[in-house]
């Protein structure tokens, strides 16, 4: 059985993906079905009829009820069977499907895959910047044929960018990050003073200075929420006086060997510039789809069905400090969760 941290909130979809059409998706090896009720709220059910295990997404949505496309059993948004069109129409007592706790917040639909009694809304990550008025956010997503921690390794290791993403980034030497951990959050930070403004930031500061101070900050939280703040400010000025873009990376395991990758870029400058949106989307396609995805899937093929990189005894470099710390912390959370009695969680 695949080892996932279940007592946690995962992204199930971007909010705009969930409509009145039945949306099937596999999360943590479990087939689920998402749809919007008539009042606009989101419901998530197990995507399997308890009668013959037909996928419920092959049926239809009638009001707030899902009708199985095989024999017509109907299930409400809480997972209760409310209609049996056969025989004496009595509904068997066991004719129910699991309904998952779900929260829609800041343009994302979050699902709790563990015990419903432990689904604490206060644990939903605060990503308010995704919809903040002073930000322009561009979103995207894809599924990749690789274990989610392979992509976590990639995101917590910016040193790969000068090689894999050289089309977009200047090859200006080693990237040395300071790695720290505060509770369950891992940080990797760098401050780059007095340098030419790179990429998206060129020409975006007032008066277009020749040199800027630049920061790079990567932040990881369990089970697989990552965001990176990158920005520039005039030389000698604090970060608060500069401009910034936040990259958001939300990884939800589909299966043990595949991952749903939801990503966004939220910038604090050129908010009404459609050409900047196009540049961001091109970056998503070139860097994430054509480069990161291709490399992650190639790594997974070399690892075959293995998912624990550290158990394969890899050669470790100084650039691996953050990703190794993340892997070890997550492994500890999973071990702790597996050791706890029912209705408990280490988070």
C-alpha positions as CSV (number, residue, x, y, z in Angstrom):
1,X,0.0,0.0,0.0
2,X,1.3,3.4,-1.0
3,X,2.5,5.6,1.9
4,X,0.9,9.0,2.0
5,X,0.2,11.5,4.8
6,X,-3.6,11.3,4.9
7,X,-4.3,13.7,7.9
8,X,-3.7,16.8,5.8
9,X,-5.4,19.1,3.3
10,X,-4.5,18.5,-0.4
11,X,-5.5,20.4,-3.5
12,X,-8.2,18.6,-5.4
13,X,-8.7,21.1,-8.2
14,X,-8.6,24.8,-9.1
15,X,-12.0,26.2,-8.2
16,X,-12.8,27.0,-11.9
17,X,-12.4,23.3,-12.8
18,X,-15.3,22.2,-10.6
19,X,-18.7,22.9,-12.3
20,X,-22.0,21.2,-12.6
21,X,-20.3,18.6,-14.8
22,X,-19.1,15.5,-12.9
23,X,-15.3,15.7,-12.5
24,X,-13.5,12.4,-11.8
25,X,-10.0,12.5,-10.3
26,X,-7.8,10.1,-8.5
27,X,-6.2,11.4,-5.3
28,X,-3.8,9.4,-3.1
29,X,-4.8,6.2,-5.0
30,X,-8.5,6.9,-4.3
31,X,-11.0,7.6,-7.2
32,X,-13.1,10.6,-6.2
33,X,-15.9,12.6,-7.9
34,X,-16.2,16.4,-7.7
35,X,-19.2,18.6,-8.6
36,X,-20.9,21.8,-7.6
37,X,-24.2,21.7,-5.9
38,X,-27.0,24.0,-6.9
39,X,-26.1,26.5,-4.2
40,X,-22.5,26.7,-5.7
41,X,-20.7,24.8,-3.0
42,X,-18.5,21.8,-3.8
43,X,-19.1,18.2,-3.0
44,X,-16.7,15.3,-3.2
45,X,-17.8,11.6,-3.2
46,X,-16.0,8.4,-3.7
47,X,-16.3,7.6,-7.4
48,X,-17.6,4.0,-7.0
49,X,-21.1,2.8,-6.6
50,X,-21.4,0.2,-3.7
51,X,-23.6,-2.1,-5.8
52,X,-21.3,-3.2,-8.6
53,X,-18.6,-0.6,-8.1
54,X,-19.4,1.2,-11.3
55,X,-17.7,4.6,-11.6
56,X,-20.3,7.2,-10.5
57,X,-18.9,9.8,-12.9
58,X,-20.4,7.6,-15.7
59,X,-23.8,8.6,-14.4
60,X,-25.5,12.0,-14.3
61,X,-26.1,14.8,-11.8
62,X,-29.8,15.5,-11.1
63,X,-30.2,18.4,-8.8
64,X,-27.7,17.7,-6.0
65,X,-28.0,13.9,-6.5
66,X,-25.7,11.6,-8.5
67,X,-27.5,8.9,-10.4
68,X,-25.4,5.8,-11.1
69,X,-25.2,5.2,-14.8
70,X,-25.4,1.4,-14.4
71,X,-28.5,0.6,-12.3
72,X,-29.8,4.0,-11.2
73,X,-29.0,4.1,-7.5
74,X,-29.0,7.8,-6.4
75,X,-26.6,9.4,-3.9
76,X,-26.9,12.8,-2.3
77,X,-24.0,15.1,-1.6
78,X,-23.4,13.5,1.8
79,X,-23.0,10.1,0.2
80,X,-26.3,8.7,1.3
81,X,-28.3,6.5,-1.1
82,X,-31.6,8.3,-1.5
83,X,-33.3,6.2,-4.2
84,X,-33.4,2.6,-5.4
85,X,-35.4,2.2,-8.6
86,X,-35.6,-1.6,-8.3
87,X,-38.0,-4.1,-6.5
88,X,-39.7,-2.7,-3.5
89,X,-37.5,0.5,-3.7
90,X,-36.0,-0.2,-0.3
91,X,-32.6,1.3,0.1
92,X,-30.1,-1.2,1.6
93,X,-28.5,0.1,4.8
94,X,-25.0,-0.2,3.4
95,X,-25.8,1.6,0.2
96,X,-23.7,4.7,0.9
97,X,-20.5,6.2,-0.5
98,X,-17.8,8.1,1.3
99,X,-18.2,11.9,1.3
100,X,-14.9,13.8,1.8
101,X,-14.5,17.0,3.8
102,X,-13.9,19.8,1.3
103,X,-13.2,23.5,1.5
104,X,-13.0,26.1,-1.3
105,X,-10.7,28.9,-0.5
106,X,-8.6,31.4,-2.5
107,X,-9.5,29.9,-5.9
108,X,-8.5,26.3,-4.7
109,X,-10.6,23.3,-3.7
110,X,-9.0,21.5,-0.8
111,X,-9.8,17.9,0.2
112,X,-9.1,16.0,3.5
113,X,-8.2,12.4,2.7
114,X,-7.8,11.2,6.3
115,X,-10.5,10.6,9.0
116,X,-13.3,13.1,8.5
117,X,-13.5,13.8,12.3
118,X,-10.0,15.3,12.1
119,X,-10.6,17.7,9.2
120,X,-9.8,21.0,10.9
121,X,-10.5,24.0,8.6
122,X,-7.8,26.0,10.5
123,X,-5.2,23.7,8.9
124,X,-6.0,24.8,5.3
125,X,-2.9,26.7,4.2
126,X,-3.3,30.5,3.9
127,X,-2.7,31.4,0.3
128,X,-4.6,34.7,0.3
129,X,-2.1,36.3,-2.0
130,X,-3.5,34.2,-4.8
131,X,-6.6,36.4,-4.9
132,X,-5.3,39.6,-3.3
133,X,-6.1,42.9,-5.1
134,X,-2.5,43.9,-5.2
135,X,-1.5,40.8,-7.1
136,X,-1.9,39.4,-10.6
137,X,-2.1,35.6,-10.5
138,X,-1.8,33.3,-13.5
139,X,-2.5,29.6,-12.9
140,X,-1.9,26.2,-14.5
141,X,-1.7,22.5,-13.9
142,X,-0.8,19.1,-15.2
143,X,-0.4,15.5,-14.2
144,X,3.1,13.9,-14.4
145,X,4.1,10.3,-14.3
146,X,6.4,10.6,-11.3
147,X,6.2,10.4,-7.5
148,X,5.5,13.7,-6.0
149,X,8.6,13.9,-3.9
150,X,10.7,13.9,-7.1
151,X,9.2,17.2,-7.9
152,X,9.6,18.4,-4.3
153,X,13.3,17.7,-4.7
154,X,13.4,19.7,-7.9
155,X,11.6,22.7,-6.4
156,X,13.7,22.9,-3.3
157,X,16.9,22.8,-5.4
158,X,17.2,25.9,-7.5
159,X,20.7,25.0,-8.6
160,X,19.1,22.9,-11.4
161,X,17.7,26.0,-13.1
162,X,21.0,27.2,-14.6
163,X,21.3,23.9,-16.5
164,X,17.7,22.7,-17.1
165,X,16.2,26.2,-17.6
166,X,19.2,27.9,-19.2
167,X,17.0,29.4,-21.9
168,X,15.4,31.6,-19.3
169,X,18.0,32.1,-16.7
170,X,21.5,33.5,-16.8
171,X,24.3,31.1,-16.0
172,X,25.9,33.3,-13.4
173,X,27.6,30.8,-11.0
174,X,26.6,28.6,-8.1
175,X,23.5,29.2,-6.1
176,X,24.2,28.9,-2.4
177,X,21.1,28.8,-0.2
178,X,20.8,29.0,3.6
179,X,18.6,26.1,4.7
180,X,16.7,26.4,8.0
181,X,13.7,24.7,9.6
182,X,11.1,26.3,11.9
183,X,8.7,23.6,13.2
184,X,7.3,21.8,10.2
185,X,8.3,24.5,7.7
186,X,11.6,24.3,5.7
187,X,13.2,27.4,4.3
188,X,15.9,27.8,1.7
189,X,17.0,31.5,1.3
190,X,19.5,33.5,-0.7
191,X,20.3,37.3,-0.9
192,X,22.0,38.5,-4.0
193,X,23.1,42.1,-3.7
194,X,24.2,44.6,-6.4
195,X,23.4,42.6,-9.6
196,X,21.7,43.1,-13.0
197,X,17.9,42.6,-12.7
198,X,17.1,39.2,-14.3
199,X,14.3,37.9,-16.5
200,X,10.8,39.1,-15.7
201,X,12.1,41.9,-13.4
202,X,14.1,43.8,-16.0
203,X,12.7,47.3,-16.5
204,X,9.9,46.9,-13.9
205,X,11.3,49.0,-11.0
206,X,10.8,52.7,-11.1
207,X,13.6,54.6,-12.9
208,X,14.9,51.2,-14.2
209,X,18.2,51.0,-12.2
210,X,21.2,49.3,-13.7
211,X,21.7,47.2,-10.6
212,X,19.4,45.7,-8.0
213,X,19.4,43.6,-4.8
214,X,17.7,40.3,-5.3
215,X,16.2,37.7,-3.0
216,X,15.2,34.1,-3.5
217,X,13.2,32.2,-0.9
218,X,11.8,28.7,-1.1
219,X,9.3,27.5,1.6
220,X,8.0,23.9,2.0
221,X,5.1,22.7,4.3
222,X,3.8,19.2,4.6
223,X,2.7,17.3,2.8
224,X,3.6,19.0,-0.5
225,X,2.9,22.8,-0.5
226,X,5.8,24.9,-1.8
227,X,6.0,28.5,-2.7
228,X,9.0,30.6,-3.7
229,X,9.3,34.3,-3.4
230,X,11.7,36.0,-5.9
231,X,12.1,39.7,-6.1
232,X,14.3,42.7,-6.6
233,X,14.7,46.1,-4.9
234,X,16.9,49.1,-5.6
235,X,20.4,48.6,-4.2
236,X,20.4,49.2,-0.4
237,X,16.6,49.3,-0.1
238,X,14.5,46.8,2.0
239,X,12.4,44.1,0.4
240,X,9.3,46.0,1.2
241,X,10.2,48.7,-1.3
242,X,10.8,46.2,-4.1
243,X,8.7,44.1,-6.5
244,X,8.1,40.4,-6.1
245,X,6.6,37.3,-7.8
246,X,5.5,34.3,-5.8
247,X,5.5,30.9,-7.4
248,X,3.0,28.5,-5.9
249,X,3.5,24.7,-6.3
250,X,0.9,22.4,-4.9
251,X,1.5,18.7,-5.3
252,X,-1.2,16.1,-4.8
253,X,-0.3,12.4,-5.3
254,X,-2.5,10.8,-7.9
255,X,-1.0,7.4,-7.4
256,X,2.3,6.2,-6.0
257,X,3.9,6.9,-9.4
258,X,1.9,9.9,-10.6
259,X,1.2,13.4,-9.4
260,X,-1.3,16.3,-9.9
261,X,0.8,19.5,-10.1
262,X,-1.1,22.7,-9.5
263,X,0.9,25.9,-10.0
264,X,0.6,29.7,-10.1
265,X,2.6,32.8,-10.4
266,X,1.5,35.9,-8.4
267,X,3.2,39.2,-9.2
268,X,3.1,42.6,-7.6
269,X,3.9,44.6,-10.7
270,X,2.4,45.2,-14.1
271,X,-0.9,44.0,-12.9
272,X,-2.8,45.0,-16.1
273,X,-0.1,43.9,-18.6
274,X,-1.5,41.0,-20.6
275,X,1.8,40.5,-22.3
276,X,3.3,39.6,-18.9
277,X,0.5,37.0,-18.5
278,X,1.6,35.6,-21.8
279,X,5.2,35.5,-20.7
280,X,4.3,33.7,-17.5
281,X,2.2,31.1,-19.4
282,X,5.1,30.6,-21.8
283,X,7.4,30.0,-18.8
284,X,4.9,27.5,-17.4
285,X,4.9,25.6,-20.7
286,X,8.7,25.7,-21.4
287,X,10.1,25.2,-17.9
288,X,7.4,23.1,-16.2
289,X,5.9,21.0,-19.1
290,X,8.9,20.7,-21.5
291,X,11.7,20.6,-18.9
292,X,10.8,19.8,-15.3
293,X,8.1,17.3,-16.3
294,X,10.3,15.5,-18.8
295,X,13.2,15.3,-16.3
296,X,11.0,14.2,-13.4
297,X,9.4,11.4,-15.5
298,X,12.8,10.3,-16.8
299,X,14.1,10.1,-13.2
300,X,11.1,8.0,-12.2
301,X,11.8,5.6,-15.0
302,X,15.4,5.2,-13.9
303,X,14.1,4.6,-10.3
304,X,11.5,2.2,-11.7
305,X,8.8,1.6,-9.1
306,X,11.0,3.0,-6.2
307,X,9.8,6.2,-4.5
308,X,12.2,6.6,-1.6
309,X,15.3,8.3,-3.1
310,X,17.3,8.1,0.1
311,X,16.9,4.4,0.4
312,X,18.6,4.1,-3.0
313,X,21.8,5.5,-1.5
314,X,22.3,8.4,-3.9
315,X,25.4,10.6,-4.0
316,X,24.5,13.7,-2.0
317,X,25.8,17.2,-2.8
318,X,25.7,20.5,-0.8
319,X,22.8,21.5,-3.0
320,X,20.7,18.7,-1.5
321,X,20.4,20.1,2.0
322,X,16.9,21.5,1.7
323,X,15.4,18.6,-0.2
324,X,16.9,16.0,2.1
325,X,15.6,17.8,5.2
326,X,12.1,17.9,3.6
327,X,12.2,14.2,2.8
328,X,13.3,13.2,6.3
329,X,10.7,15.4,7.9
330,X,7.8,14.1,5.8
331,X,8.9,10.5,6.4
332,X,8.8,11.2,10.1
333,X,5.2,12.6,9.8
334,X,4.1,9.6,7.9
335,X,5.7,7.2,10.3
336,X,4.1,9.0,13.3
337,X,0.7,9.0,11.6
338,X,0.9,5.2,10.9
339,X,1.8,4.6,14.6
340,X,-1.1,6.5,16.0
341,X,-4.4,5.0,16.9
342,X,-7.5,5.7,14.9
343,X,-8.8,9.3,14.9
344,X,-5.4,10.8,15.6
345,X,-3.0,12.8,13.6
346,X,0.6,14.2,14.1
347,X,-0.3,17.5,12.5
